[in-house]
Amino acid sequence: MRNVSFRHIETLQAIAEAGSLVQAAAALNMTPAALTARVKGLEDRVGLKLFDRAPTGMRLTPAGEAALEASRGVGRAMRDFAEAMHAIATGEGGRLSVGATSTAKYFAPRLIAGFVASRPKVDLRFLIGNRDATVESFRAGEIEVALSGRPPRDMPVETFAIGPHPYVLIAPPDHRLAGAKGLTKADLAGEAFLFREIGSGTRSLFDSFIGDTAIRPVQMRMELGSNETIKQAVMAGLGIALISAHTIAAEVVDGRLVCLDVEGHPIVRRWFVINRTDRALSPTARAFRDFAVQEGARFLPDLFR
C-alpha cells in the first residue's frame, strides 16, 4: 500500500470519468497498453479488483468506488498543498512570528492587523516583552522579525526604519514646571524622577539623559517595571519621567499628563523592524518587513509625530 502513487490515483479517476480505458489513455497521453499495466499494478498493490471489464467499457467494483471516493480526498489535499505552498512563496500565507518591545505595543497591534487584513491565511504568533526578553527570543529563533527602538549589536541583523520615536518628559498638570517655557536641565535639579527597569530601551535613554553632570542632584528614588505604571505614578504626583511619547497620547489629550518644555526635547529616536542576516527569512516574514517599512509610520500615534 505504501507504493501507491499519485499517478495511480490519477489513473483511477481518469478511467472512472471516461468509462473507457482507451479514452482514459488518450486523456492521460498514454497508450492503452501502458494504462492497462498501470491499472494492474494498482490492483496488485491494493490486493483488490477495482474494475470490471465489459464490452461496454470499464465499471468500478465496490472496492473501486471506495477507492475513487478516497482518491477525491487525496486530490483535495494535493490542491490544498499547492495553494499553501503558493501562499507561503508569495507571502500571502504561512507562519509569521513577530516580537515587539513593550513600548511598541501602543502601535504594533494596529500595524500587524493592517498586514494580516489582506492575508487571512497567515498563521500569526505575536510576542511582547521588554527589550532583553525580545532580544533573547530573537536570538533563540522564536521570532523572525522584531519591532524595536534599539537594534541589538551582538548578532548580525538588518535594520529598517519605520518612523520617528520621540521621548518626552512628563509631569502631572499641576506640577510646578507645567506650562513653563524653555526649561533647561538645571531647572530639573532636585526633581524626583521615575524610571524604567534596567534592560528596557527607555531606561538606557534615561541613563544617558541623567548622565550629564549638570543634573546629578536629581533625586532618583523609584524604579518601575512598565510604561503604564510609570504613567499612573506620574499622574499620582510621585515624580516626573522620561517616556516614549507614543505611550501617552491619550493621557495628554485628556489633560491627565503634560509634556514639559525642556531644551533638546523631544529626544527623537527611530522605530525599526529587524531581521537576522544569518538565517533565511521566510517570504511571509519578508512581506511583513516590507509592509512595516512602507506603511508602518501611519500606525504610529498622531500626537507627537
N, C-alpha and C positions, 0 to 999 in steps of 0.2 A: 504493500500500500504506500510505502514511502516513495516509491519511484513513479507514482502518478504525477504527471507534469501538467502545466497549463495547456500544452498542445493537445494532450489527451482530452482535457475539458473542452477545448475549442472544437475538437472533432465531434464529441458527443453533442454539443449544441448545434453544430452545423448540420449534422445528419438529421437530428430531431426537427430542425426548422425546414430543411429541404425535403425530407421524406424519401430521399433517394441518395444512394451512395454516389452515383455518377454526378448528380447536381451538386452535392456537397463537396466532392472532389474539385469540381470546377470553381466553386466559391472559394475554396482554400488554395487554389492554384496548385493542385496535386493531381497525380494520376490516380484513377480508381484503384489500381493495384497497390499503390503506396498507402492510400487511405484504408484499404482493406487490411493491410498489415498493421496499421496503427490501431484499428479497431480491435483486432485480435490481440495485440499487445496490451491494450487497456483491459479487455476482458480477462486475459491471463493474470494481470496484476491484481484485479479485484476478486478474481475467482468466481465470477458470476457472469451469466449471459445477459447482455444488456439490450440486444436487438434480436428480433425475429425477422429472418429474411423471407420475403414473399415475392411473388411475381409482380405485385403492385408497388413494391418498394420496401423500405426498412421501417419496422414498427418497434417502438420501445416496449421492453418487457416491464413487469412491475419493478424489478431491480433497476432497470434503465430509467423509469420515471423518477424513482427516488434519487438516482444519481444526477439526473437533469436538474431537479429542484435544488439539490445541494450545490451543483455547479453554478447556479444563478447567484447563490450566496458568495461563492468564490469570485465571480465576476464583479459583484458589488464591492467586495473587499479590495479587488485589484483597482477598481476605479477610485475608491476612497484613498488607496495608497498613492496612486498617481496624482490625485488632487492635493493630497497632503504634501507630497514632495514638491509639487509646483508652488504651493503656498509658502513653503519654507524657502525655496530657492528665490522667490520674488520678494520675500519679507512680508507677505500677506498673512502668514500663519507661523506655526511653530512655537517653541517655548522662548520666553523672554524673562530674564531675571535682572531687575533694576534695583540698585541700592541708592539711598539718599541720606545725607547727613540730616540731623534732626531739624535744623533751621530750614532746610529745603521743603519740609512738609507743608509750608504755607503756600507753595505753588506746585510742587511735584505731582500731587494727585490730579490736578487740572491738566497738567502737561501730559501725563500718561493717559488720562481719559480722552484727550484730544487725539492722541496717537491711535488708541485702540478703537475709536469710534468707527473708523472705516475698515477695521481689521478684526472682525468678530472671531476669527479662527485663532487668534493669538492666545496662547496659554501663559498668563502673566503671573509672575511672582515679584512682589514688591517688599523690600526690607528698608526700615528706617532705624537709624541708631546714631549715637554721637560719632564724631569723626573717627576715633580709634576703632570703634566697632565696625564702622563701614569699611575702613581700610583693611581690617582683618578679614572681613567677608570677601572683599575684593581679592586679597592675597590668596585666600583658600579656594577661589574659583566658585564661590557660592553665588556671586553676581557677575554678570558680563559687563555691565555698564553702570557707572556711578554718577550721581549728581552731587557736586561738592563745590565749596568755595575755595578750597585749598588742596590742589592735587598732591598725592604722595610723591616723595622724592626717592624712596628706596626701592622702587620697582619700575620697569620700563613701561611707560604709559604714553598715550596720545591724549592731548587735552584740546578741547574745542570750546571757545567762549559761547555762552548762551546770552548773557546780558549783564547789566550793571548790578552790583550788590552793595548798596550803601549801608554804612553803620552810623548810628547817631547816639547822642547822649540823651537819655530820657529822664523825666522827673514828674512828680505829681503836679497838677495845675496850680496848687497853692504854694509851691516851693519858692523860696526867696529869690532864686535866679530865673524863675519862669518869666518870660517876656523881656528879659534883659537882652540887649543887643551887643554884639561884638565881644563876647566873653573871651578871655584868654585862659590858658592852662593855670596861670597863677590864681585866677578867680575861683578855681575849683579846690584849692588847697583847704584841707580841713573837712571837706565833704565826706560823708560816709558813702562808700561805693559798694555795690552788689555786683558779683561777677560769677561767671560760669565755672564749671569744674575743669580741672586740668585734663587736656585731651581734646577739648572742643575747639573748633576754629575761632569762636568768639573769644575764648579765654586767651588764645595765642595773640590775637589782635589787641586784647585788653592789656596783656603783659607788656606788649610793645608800647602801647599808649602811655601807661603809667611809668614806664622806664625812664622817662625824662626827669632829670634831677630837679627841674623846677616844680614838680608836683609831688615830690616824695613825701611831703607832710600829709598827703591824702590818707585818711584812715580807712584801711581795707578791713572790714570787720565781718563780712558774711559771704559765704560761698554757696551757691545754689545750683541745682542739677538740671534745670530746664528753662527754656525761654518763658514758658507760661508762669513758672514760679517766680522768675525774675520780675515779670510784669506785675504780678499780684503784689509782690513785696514793694515795688516802687510805688504802686497806687496806694499802698497802705502807709507810705511815708517812712519806710525803713532806710531809704537811701536813693541814690541815683545810679544809673547803669549805662554802660555801653552795650548796644544791642543792634541786631540786624533791623534795618528799617522795614524790611518785608514782614517782620513778625508783629508789628504794632500798628498797622494801617487802621484797623477797626477802632482801636482804643484812642488814637489821635482824632479820628473823625468824630467819635462820640464825646470827646473832651475829657476823657479819663486820664490821658497822658499828654505831656507836651514834649517837644524836642527843644533842647537848649541850643541857643545860638552861640556856638563856640567856634573860634577860628580854626580853619582846617577841617571843619565838619560840613557835610557828612564825609566820612572816610569811605571812599568808593573802591571796592574790590570788584571781582567778577565772579559770576556763576559759571561753572564748567560742566560739561559732560565728558566723561573719561572712560577710556577702554585700554586694556593692556595690549602691548605690541608683541609680546612673546607668546600669545595664544590666539588661535584663529577665532575671528569674530563671526558669529552666525549671521546670515542675511537678515534675520529679524532684528537682531541687535544693531546691525549696521543701519537698517531702516529707521530704527528709533533714534539712534545717534544723529542721523542726518535731519530727522524731523525736529529734534531738540535744538539743533544749531539754527535751522531755518525759521522755526516758529516759536522757539522757547521764550523769547523776550515778551511776547504778547500775553503770556500766562503769569508774568510777574505782577505783584500788586502795584496798583497805579500810583499810590500816594507819593512815593519817593523815587520814581524812575529818573 
